[in-house]
């Protein structure tokens, strides 16, 4: 026999509905906060990766310059 509302909950309907609405609202709030946190972390990761790429290019350019300068100094 399927369970009806009255046999499942002993509290009045309006109290149960308020409790369920609060639960839904809390879940939505947590979801939105988690979504914002994910967006923030993705943006932070993208900035870090871009910075890492820039520093890597600068290091490679400096290594080329060092080799060029060492080659210029050695024959003298």
C-alpha positions in Angstrom: 0.0 0.0 0.0 1.6 3.4 -1.0 2.5 5.8 1.7 0.4 8.9 1.9 1.3 12.3 3.2 -0.6 11.8 6.4 1.1 8.5 7.2 4.6 9.8 6.3 4.5 13.1 8.2 2.7 13.8 11.5 3.3 17.6 11.3 0.9 20.0 9.7 1.2 20.4 6.0 2.3 24.1 6.2 5.1 23.3 8.5 6.4 20.5 6.3 6.2 22.7 3.2 8.1 25.4 5.0 10.8 22.9 6.0 11.1 21.6 2.5 11.3 25.1 1.0 14.0 26.0 3.4 15.9 22.9 2.5 15.6 23.7 -1.2 16.6 27.3 -0.7 19.7 26.2 1.4 20.6 23.8 -1.4 20.3 26.5 -4.0 22.5 28.9 -2.0 25.2 26.2 -1.5 25.1 25.4 -5.2 25.5 29.1 -6.2 28.3 29.6 -3.8 30.1 26.5 -5.1 29.5 27.6 -8.7 31.1 31.0 -7.9 34.0 29.3 -6.2 34.6 27.1 -9.2 34.5 30.1 -11.5 37.0 32.0 -9.3 39.4 29.0 -9.2 39.2 28.4 -13.0 40.1 32.1 -13.5 42.9 31.9 -11.0 44.3 28.8 -12.7 44.1 30.5 -16.1 46.0 33.5 -14.8 48.7 31.3 -13.2 49.1 29.3 -16.4 49.4 32.6 -18.4 52.0 33.9 -15.9 53.9 30.6 -16.1 53.9 30.8 -19.9 55.2 34.4 -19.8 58.0 33.6 -17.4 59.0 30.5 -19.4 59.2 32.7 -22.6 61.3 35.3 -20.7 63.6 32.6 -19.4 64.1 31.1 -22.9 64.8 34.6 -24.3 67.3 35.2 -21.5 69.0 31.9 -22.2 69.4 32.8 -25.9 70.8 36.2 -25.0 73.3 34.6 -22.5 74.5 32.2 -25.3 74.8 35.1 -27.7 76.8 37.2 -25.2 79.0 34.3 -24.2 79.8 33.6 -27.9 80.6 37.3 -28.4 83.0 37.3 -25.4 84.8 34.0 -26.0 86.6 34.8 -29.3 88.1 38.0 -27.9 
